[in-house]
Amino acid sequence: MRGASRSKNTQDLDKRVCMTNCPTLIVTVGLPARGKTYISKKLTRYLNWIDVPTKEFNVGQYRRECVKIYKSFEFFQPDNEEGLKIRKQCALAALNDVRQFLTDEGGQVAVFDATNTTRERRETIIRFAEQNGFKVFFVESVCEDPDVIAENIVQVKLGSPDYIHCNTEEAVADFMKRIKCYENSYQPLDEELDRDLSFIKIIDVGRRYLVNRVQDHIQSRIVYYLMNIHITPRSIYLCRHGESDLNIKGRIGGDSGLSARGKEFAKALRQFIQSQNIRDLKVWTSQMKRTIQTAEALGVPYEQWKALNEIDAGVCEELMYEEIQQRYPQEFALRDQDKYRYRYPKGESYEDLVQRLEPVIMELERQENVLVICHQAVMRCLLAYFLDKTAEELPYLKCTLHTVLKLTPMAYGCKVESVCLNVDAVNTHRDRPSNVDVSRLPEEALLTVPDHH
Amino acid sequence: IACLCEKGNKQNDLFSDIQNLQMSSKILVGKCSNLTLIVMVGLPARGKTYISRKLTRYLNWIGIPTKVFNVGEYRREAVKHYSAYDFFKSDNEDAVKIRQQCALAALRDVKNYLTEEEGQVAVFDATNTTRERRDMILEFGAENGFEIFFIESVCDDPNVIACNILEVKVSCPDYQDCNKTDAMDDFKKRIECYRMNYQPLDPDQYDKNLSFIKVIDVGRRFLVNRIQDHIQSRIVYYLMNIHVQPRSIYLCRHGESQQNMQGRLGGDSGLSTRGRKFAGALAEFVEEQNLKDLKVWTSQMRRSIQTAEALNVPYEQWKALNEIDAGLCEEMTYEDVRERFPEEFALRDQDKYYYRYPSGESYQDLVQRVEPVIMEMERQENVLVICHQAVMRCLLAYFLDKSADEMPYLKCPLHTVLKLTPVAYGCKVESISLNVDAVNTHRDRPEEVKRGPSILIRRNSVTPLTSPEPNKKPRMEGLDDPIIREVTPAQLTLCSASHTTLGCLICPALSSCFS
């Protein structure tokens, strides 16, 4: 997670996965409107979520900083000397920032997002990487499907700052000419000529892949991730189980069934799903009674994932916050100090949850329309992935009972719609109190505990 | 496959729990997966059988019932005595017929495994080098509702090929009466028989709509086309992580700990005096092995870290390698457990694999926890893993293809290093005791234990399976009988609709399938 610095007992060594000690420079390759920035951003989000500090460097952004006002495609013409000079400077500036991120700022992966369509440019980058001890991995996107390209342009180019003063037709016409400027000098990665490089060539938005010389674990994870994502329009629905008996009593964890209002929610959920008229909806639950009972009311097939079970509160299972404060005041304070990394004694932390949920995320990427009926902490983790939240924010994301979040991937991110199904429920959200010191008074600790019976 | 989803609708009673177990393996891969037929493609000595077996082991490990059907074995059953490479010549009519029969028999068993025997993935291990043959298999798949995924291994490096031949061909039953040179010679001529008619998968034209991975030069490059579902994407991920570089995996436990000496479970104590002695001995042992680039991994528990410290080399800590969490029983002796939790104690003996300590873990949980470690071990070369008894049993079970049932009773004594070296199609194990005394922490399976159906099986959890034995005696209906015979419905499914007349078995189109 971004902002999740190493925990105490890892010393200088990576604890979870055998990451290479060498930072990695991912280099995108491809004509404009081939999804390079989409891939860069998604990959960056994924790597940060699995605790690999990653940052993207988009050369287009640097160019926009440099040349405040974009005039037309002519800037990109291969014989525009002034343009060429500026573009080269921008690339170098970006590479400089890459070096700083990977060498001085503890970054582990940098994504260099630009067209990089000539062998010459790629050679420059390779030399740069060698000088600095970075490994290089190319991600090329090749696509000739005019529909896909047109859709890309509409989704992300028209709204770009470059075209802020143009109408749609003008923007599209100019952008197509821009692509043409690159086409003539485009030298795609070649099986023979580039056989010593490490790369993945993504063809036709994932219909086919060519993978060459994967060097290490992080590259193999990246390849696996890239082979599982797609751009087919779809929506992901996230919600919690209906209100449970333990919820009403203000107790955490456990494996209780639905309360009367929880059952009402399940019915309301059924109606909601039907009204949405979703094609081929998959429904997933955890293996705990309350999510299963919620799904049962939908009357459709569903799958149970153990990985979706709620965070294990260990010795605090089924206790009220008041009881936790009474029996384990120090633990309670420690949790408030670092809720992401704090692990319940004999239980789990949010950090553990993220690791547990990785296969779920991977499968969510593969799927199309999915409804996930899960739990508060789990839902926060999933939401943080899709909305690119930091480790600090994650444990405090608001995931209220009886509310469905509809996530629809859009351009480079995710649109969120929050749908409250109008069935009352207790509030289970506990904000971070202002005093997190171990020496605080019980009242201070319990200040933010939500009401319960 | 729809029945898994339907079961979610019924009340969760014990009966459906047990029934769910049958289906449960599908959950880990997240989807009600289709039945899949993996079809190997490639000239002889390209590693098809190596890949088939390793992949099968992995899929069974993650709970997906998988089995290999090696056509060569069927042929060896049918033709008891292999004479020479001439058998494989495409103009050897008698041989062509036999080979065609063998392939059909294997496909018949594939169908049986997937439809009658609860198999989920079948690996059809043969050369399958011609389009006609692959088209026939595609039809077979379409008629039976199997997803087809091709794995082609392409390699022209003469060193790799010679190495393969030496490792696995020269000692195979075909060549038991030959010397190495003759065997090598004959095998090379065998390869030539296939090469003439070899039509590799063509991603640009003919095969562009098929789902496949082309493995080029032993994993230097991969071409992946049209992955259909999760299981295929998992397979591709696995194939991209395995390699054939010679290397060794060293598994051992931490040195004897203070809790070990007291006969206590779990905890996070430090090494005893003897444990420290072992760490020193381990350091010497590692030096003697003279390894290039040894990676050392430990868990995050004190006893394994202290052991690694003595080696004076960089090491990495994996949380996933921590010992099984004994929950409420942590730090108790077995006697304490028997006294305080007699029911639990009995349950554990009844089914040690599934049994989960109250507020703790089971071996089954361990298997899931340890999967990324295994994947990384596949990627790596020389590795020393300093872990714990239950975890080591888990890792060992994977590499030595042991079942869930055997896993909790594998012997992993303190102060002993197990050296695993991949060899041919399996793993050679050497057990090296470092001659430092330690307590014995192994508890054998108790004799008097009622073994009924397990009541501890958790809904939708995964059971690693062992790779099933290949069909030793493939049923070859009377090879002595005339080739033309009644076309029974079973055989009809192997033929395309246009070949439903008697005599289809020798129709020209079909006979060329089995070159």
Chai-1 contact restraints between the chains, C-beta under 6 A:
chainA,res_idxA,chainB,res_idxB,connection_type,confidence,min_distance_angstrom,max_distance_angstrom,comment,restraint_id
A,L13,B,E316,contact,1.0,0.0,6.0,A-B,restraint_1
A,K15,B,Q317,contact,1.0,0.0,6.0,A-B,restraint_2
A,K15,B,K319,contact,1.0,0.0,6.0,A-B,restraint_3
A,C18,B,E376,contact,1.0,0.0,6.0,A-B,restraint_4
A,R208,B,N225,contact,1.0,0.0,6.0,A-B,restraint_5
A,Y209,B,V224,contact,1.0,0.0,6.0,A-B,restraint_6
A,L210,B,L223,contact,1.0,0.0,6.0,A-B,restraint_7
A,V211,B,F222,contact,1.0,0.0,6.0,A-B,restraint_8
A,N212,B,R221,contact,1.0,0.0,6.0,A-B,restraint_9
A,R213,B,R220,contact,1.0,0.0,6.0,A-B,restraint_10
A,H217,B,R379,contact,1.0,0.0,6.0,A-B,restraint_11
A,S220,B,M240,contact,1.0,0.0,6.0,A-B,restraint_12
A,S220,B,N241,contact,1.0,0.0,6.0,A-B,restraint_13
A,Y224,B,Y237,contact,1.0,0.0,6.0,A-B,restraint_14
A,N228,B,S233,contact,1.0,0.0,6.0,A-B,restraint_15
A,P301,B,C5,contact,1.0,0.0,6.0,A-B,restraint_16
A,Y302,B,G8,contact,1.0,0.0,6.0,A-B,restraint_17
A,Q304,B,N460,contact,1.0,0.0,6.0,A-B,restraint_18
A,K346,B,S359,contact,1.0,0.0,6.0,A-B,restraint_19
A,E363,B,G30,contact,1.0,0.0,6.0,A-B,restraint_20
A,R366,B,H230,contact,1.0,0.0,6.0,A-B,restraint_21
